[in-house]
Amino acid sequence: MDRTATKGIGMNWYNEAYEIEGSLYEVWVEHIHDTLHSYKNTDWCDVTLSLKPYIFQEWGDYERLSHDEASKFIKELLKRLNIKVYGKAYRRHGKKLLCIPVIEANKMGRLHIHMFLSIPDYMQYDLDEFCVLVLDTAKELRWCESDKHAQNLVRHHKGIQDVDGWISYILKDIERKPDILDVTNMHLPALA
């Protein structure tokens, strides 16, 4: 295909081909909402994690947290959680927690994470146990802020209720900054 044949092909072509109308925010919220409603019997938890803006090294230098490092943090957190929750099923068969991760910056530019995670079936009887597992696993990682000013929070949602409000909240800035949704670590099979 030559350049003249592809000129003008972009998001407008995609929108026309799939009959998508509306803003990027509306499109993502609608797709995620529809996908989550296909998991009606699944319980969920929302996660907010404060991250350290930098880490001082022994030799006096420091490492600053970037968007890529925050994405690597999410990847490692999910890997550890999947191993703890699913064990051999994760390693052998790729069974994973459903996840919608967002990397967001506050007004001062400090990064923090919002995630929406599925709670495994066998942990449905004690939702608080899963929430504690998520928080403890996050605190094992070097970028997770754990001092008294950290705003680390994990709350569970029984079923699909109140999900729409949380999804709308974590995607609130996607129109301005499309890269806040960490699609490399997102796991929602119906979207793939």
N, C-alpha and C positions, 0 to 999 in steps of 0.2 A: 504494500500500500504506500503510495507516495504522499508527500506532505500536503499537497492540495486536497487529496481525498480525505485526510484526517483533520484538516483545518476546521475548527468550529466544534469538533467532537470534544466534549468535556462534561461537566456536571449537567448542563442543559440537556445533552443527549441522554444521560443517565436518567434524569428526571422524566423526560418524555417516554423513554423506553419502559420505565417501571411505573409511570403515572404517579410520580411523587410530587406533591405540591406542598408548599409551606417552607418554613425556615429549617435550618439544620437542627435546631433544638427540637422543633415539633416532630421532625422525621425520626430522630433518635429516640425521643420519649415514646412515640407511637410504637416503634419496632420493639423496644425493650419492654414496654407495657404489654404488648401482645404476646411476646415470648414468655414473660413471667407468668402470665395468666394461663399458659399451657402447663405450668407446674403448680396447679391449684393445691395439691396435697403436701407441698413442700413448705417448711418453715424457713424463715430468713433471719439474718441479723445484719444490722447496719454497723459499720465500723468507721471511726474517725481516729486517725493517728497523727500526732504531732511529730515532726521530724527535726533533728538537729540541723541547724543551718550550716555548720561546719564541724569538723573533728580535728583537734590538735594532734599532731604527730609528736613522737618522743624527741625528735631532733629540732623541734621548734617551729617547723613548718605546719601548715594546716591544709585540709582538704575541704573544699566547698561543695555543698550538695547541689547537684544539677538535676534537671528534669530526667536525664538518662539514668543517673544514680538512683533517683526515686523509683523509676521503673524497675531497675535491678533489685531494689529493696522489695518491691511488690512481688517480683518473680521468685525471690528467695523465700519470702514469707509464705506464698502459696505452695511452693515446693515442700517446705517443712510441714505446713498444715496438712497437705495431701498425704504425706508419708505418715504423719501421726494419726490421721483419721482413717485412711484407706489401706495403709501398709502395702502388702504385696499386690493388691488389686491396682494400686496406683502405678507401681513399678512394672508389673507384667501386662496390665490391660489398659493403662492410661486413664483409670477412673479418677475424676477430679471434682472438686467443689465447683458449683456454678459461681461465677464471680463477675461483677461489674466494678472495675477500679477507676478512680478519678484522681488525678494529681492536680492540686489547686494551690495557688499562691494567695496569701493574704495581702493587704494593702502595702505592707512593708516588703513584700517579695518572698516571705518565708513560706516554704512548701509544706503542705500537709496532705494527707491522703484520706479520701472517702472510699469505702468499698461496700458493696452489697453482696453478701455471701449466703449460699444455701447451707442449711444445717442438715447433716446426714440423717437418714431415716433412723438409724439405731441410737442416735442421740436425742431424738424427739421427746423422750420422757423427761430429760433434764436439760432444758435449753440453756440454763445458766452455766452448766458445765462446758458447753461449747464456747460460750462467750469468754469464759475465763481462759480456755485453751488458746483462743485467738489472741487475747491480750498478752498472755504469758509468752507465747511464741514470738510475737512482735517485739517484746522487750528483750529477747535473746539477740536480736539483730543490732548492729552497731549504730544505725541511723535513727533508731526509735528514741525519741525523747522520753526520759523517765523521771525527770525531776518533778518537784511539786507544782511547777507551773504548766506541765504538759497537760494537754487536753485529749487524753486517750480514752475513748469511749466505745463500748460494744454493747448494743441492745438487740434483743430478739423481737421478732414479729411473728405472731402465731398466724400461720396461713398467709394469704395474699392481702389481708387488710392493711391499710396504711402504707402500702408499698408505693402507690402512685405519688404521694407527697414526698417521700424520700428520694425517689428517682428524679422528680422535678427539681428538688433541691440540689442534688449532686451534679446535675447537668445544667444548672442555671447559667453558667458562663460559656457554654459550648459555642454559642453564636459568635462571641467575641474571640475566643481562643479554642479552635477546634481540636487542638492537641491535648486538652485536659483529659479526655477519655483515653485511657491507656489500653488501646485496642490490642496491643501485643500480649497483654496478660488477661484480657477479657475472655471468659469462657461461658458462652451461652450457645449450646449446640444448635438451637433452632435458628440463630442468626447466621450461622456459618454456611 
